[in-house]
Amino acid sequence: MRPSLRPDELLGSLRPSIAALPDSGIVEVVQYGMERPGLIPLWVGEGDATTPSSIGDAAVAALRAGQTFYTYQRGIPPLRQAMARYLSGVHDREIAPERIFITASGMQAITLTLQALIDPGDEVVLVTPVWPNILAALNILGGVVRAVPMTLTDRGWSVDFDRLADACGPKTRAVFVNSPNNPTGWIMPREEMEALADLARHHGFWIIADEVYNRITYDTDHAPSFLEVMEADERIVVVNSFSKNWAMTGWRVGWVVASPALGQVYENLIQYNTSGVATFLQYGAVAALEEGLGTIDAVRETCRIGRDIVCQRLGAMRKVRLARPQGAFYAFLAVDGETDSRSLAFRLVDEANVGLAPGSAFGPGGEGFLRLCFACSPARLSEAMDRMEPMLS
Ligand SMILES: Cc1ncc(COP(=O)(O)O)c(C=O)c1O
């Protein structure tokens, strides 16, 4: 008989850094509460509206038409061309298709970019709190995170730029900035982007800009972008996704904008990770870009109404402290007297039947807060507020 190994023996013979990866602090609460009848889930980063049917129809038509084969590693030419037109319009400067690489999600855009840049021990400056997957992706590669936590003042969330600049130096391999930020809604001002770009030029580090929420803004058409302050052939990679702006989270289609000089590198990385994104999904993405701004406007309007409800209702609850988010679709709230966000998130499941994400999952600066996604219907949000009110007032 062959010897059988216990689970701990199998786990013990994995790469130690992988065996030690923490569970996502968000998923832990989701798993705890997902089966509860009637629970209102506001813990993950997506709304409750399905992808518009015109986008789905285009994907289905492509599938029916036989678009079922291996495909271009960088993405199909019609999608890269449509993306170049879309981005050139948004950012009011020419962004050529040669700079665009289609990936299997924004998450994969991040992973591939880190694979290209980070060796074990490389230092990455990261503005936090931030989406936990970014920290985990860095961990997997052995990157050393230097966190620069933002702070919440009466004027909202901000980063002390001097602290950010002090964290950067000759040892910095890359600075990772997610703006608009998940979870705080902070948007990096254009002047700070310019100053950071100057620092990157001076020290020779890369900037990785995660701009997946760049159209979920409330006072402007789009958030400032590193695409507008840096040139094509600098050390800049911008990652983005169809998930949030077009209500396409389940599609897993994203993209990277980088120098054309990195074309073969992304082509190789895509080849050796997933070998490309399903062609019929890419045709759906073309339809998303070509149908104009209808979907983005609708998503934004849902978020605007959601933000008003949540800020007004939470703002009136005695124990709650929060800033009105400038972008993205999350409220990041602190509750007086509550310092352990994980246990508070579990209690909200038990006592209010509402699912929020614990701030502790979002790295330095996140503990003591809870994240609530408001990209959903007003009725759902109002009901969640009614249920939470007794605990938070
Ligand atoms: C900041 C940030 N970046 C990237 C992503 C990745 O999006 P996706 O993998 O769905 O394209 C998310 C998703 O929540 C996010 O919040």
The ligand as an SDF file (V2000), in Angstrom:
LIG
                    3D

 16 16  0  0  0  0  0  0  0  0999 V2000
   -8.3310   48.4120   -6.1440 C   0  0  0  0  0  0  0  0  0  0  0  0
   -8.7030   47.2590   -6.9830 C   0  0  0  0  0  0  0  0  0  0  0  0
   -7.8720   46.8800   -7.9670 N   0  0  0  0  0  0  0  0  0  0  0  0
   -8.1390   45.8500   -8.7840 C   0  0  0  0  0  0  0  0  0  0  0  0
   -9.3010   45.1330   -8.6150 C   0  0  0  0  0  0  0  0  0  0  0  0
   -9.4890   43.9680   -9.5470 C   0  0  0  0  0  0  0  0  0  0  0  0
  -10.6520   43.9450  -10.2620 O   0  0  0  0  0  0  0  0  0  0  0  0
  -10.9600   42.7150  -11.2040 P   0  0  0  0  0  0  0  0  0  0  0  0
   -9.9980   41.6350  -10.9080 O   0  0  0  0  0  0  0  0  0  0  0  0
  -12.3800   42.3290  -10.9030 O   0  0  0  0  0  0  0  0  0  0  0  0
  -10.8140   43.2240  -12.5860 O   0  0  0  0  0  0  0  0  0  0  0  0
  -10.1930   45.4540   -7.5860 C   0  0  0  0  0  0  0  0  0  0  0  0
  -11.4010   44.6600   -7.3400 C   0  0  0  0  0  0  0  0  0  0  0  0
  -12.0440   44.7400   -6.3200 O   0  0  0  0  0  0  0  0  0  0  0  0
   -9.8870   46.5560   -6.7630 C   0  0  0  0  0  0  0  0  0  0  0  0
  -10.6990   46.9400   -5.7820 O   0  0  0  0  0  0  0  0  0  0  0  0
  1  2  1  0
  2  3  1  0
  2 15  2  0
  3  4  2  0
  4  5  1  0
  5  6  1  0
  5 12  2  0
  6  7  1  0
  7  8  1  0
  8  9  2  0
  8 10  1  0
  8 11  1  0
 12 13  1  0
 12 15  1  0
 13 14  2  0
 15 16  1  0
M  END
$$$$
